[in-house]
Amino acid sequence: MTNLFHLAFPVHDLDAAREFYGGVLECPEGRSDDHWIDFDLFGHQIVAHLAPESAGIRASNDVDADHVPVPHFGIVLQMDQWRQLAERLTAKGVKFVIEPKIRFAGEVGEQATMFFLDPSGNALEFKGFNDFSQVFAK
């Protein structure tokens, strides 16, 4: 059996989270209650919890000439999956904090990346690799 990642994160509005994660990102919805919703994000469990005072970006760090929002979360995808997702999000009018691009081009760890925010201001990063052996390469 493969291990699954679980992440619980705060949102301002559950209806907006349902529309974004279910509608825009096309994550199947799992269980829910008045204060939380489970979503399947590429086979991993993420849970939007109603906690309006806690949602959103807290800081940023410079990475390869970009201001990367902190905190953030997302998935590392095969490059073809990443391209398909970038095209789908662009077609749906998602506004990117960092536009889809290649980071560390020609270097160890070369990767595709894109950053965007959910309606509560939580930052998401999706990465794409041609070779998963490069994910942790130094």
N, C-alpha and C positions, 0 to 999 in steps of 0.2 A: 504494500500500500504506500502511496505517496503521501508525505506530510503536507498539510495545508497551513497556510498563513492566516491568522486572524488579526484584524485591526478594528478597534472601536474608536470612533472619532466624533467630535461635536458638530452639530449643525444648528442653524437658527430656525429652520422651518422644515418639518418632515415632508410636507407636500412638495416643496421645491426640491428637496433631496430626492424624492421618489421620481419626479419628472427628469431631473438631471441624470441620476445614476441608472434609473430604469429606462428612460426615454432617450437621452442623448448618448450615454455610454452603452446602452443596451445590456445592462446587467440584469439577469433574472432576479426577481425578488423572492426572498425566502420568508421566514416568519417575520411578524411585526406585532407591535403593540402601540399603545398611545404615545409612547416616548422613544421608540426605536424601530428601525427597519434593518433586516438582514439583506445583503445583496451578494450575489455570486460575481466576483470580479475575476474573470479568467480562471475560474476554479477555486478561488480563494474567498474566504468569508470576511466581508467588511460589514460593519454595523454603524449606521448613522444614528447617533443618540441626540435627542433634543437637549441641548445645553448652550443656549444662545450666548451666554457670557464668555464662553471658552473657544468659540470657532474663529478661524482666520489665521493669517500669517503673523508671525511674531518678529521676524528678522529676515535678513538675507546675507548670503556669503558669496564672494566672488569665486566663480569657477570658470576657467577658460574664457574670460572676458564677459561673462554673464553675471547678473545679480540673481542668484538662485534663492527662491523663497524658502524659508524655514519656519515651521516644519513642512514637509511634503511627503507624499507616498505615491506608489504606483506599481507598475509591473514591468519586468524586463521581458521583452518579446523577441521572437525571431524577426529578422529584418523585414521579411515580406509581410508579416502580421502588423508590424509597426507602421509600414507604409500604408497599408489598408486602413488602419485606424486613423492615421494622420489625414488621409483623404476624406474619410467619413466625417471626422470632426470638422474639417474645413468646410465641407459641403453643408454641415448643419449650422455653420456660422459661429462656431466656438471661437472666442477671442483668446488668443494665446498670450501668456506672459512672456514666454520665450518660444518663438516660432519654431516649427519642426526644422531641425538642422543636424549636421554631423559635428560632433564634438571630438576633440583630440585627433583630428584627421591625420592619418599617416603615422600615428603614434601607437604605442602599446595601449590597449583599452579603447581603441576607436569605437565610437558608438553614435547612434542616432538618439536624439532627445527632443522632447517638447514638454512645455509646462503650461498649465491653464488652471483656472480656479473654478471650484463649484459655486453654487449660489450663496453659500455661507462664507466664502473667502478662503476655503481650504485649498491648498495647492496640491496639484497632482503632477507627477512626472512619469511619462512613459518612455522607456528606453528600448532601442532596437540594436541587436548585435548580429553580425554575420556569423560569428563564431563565439559560442557561449564560454569557451575556455578563456576568453579575454575579459570576462566580467570581473574577475578578481586579479587579473594580471597586473604586475608592477613594472 
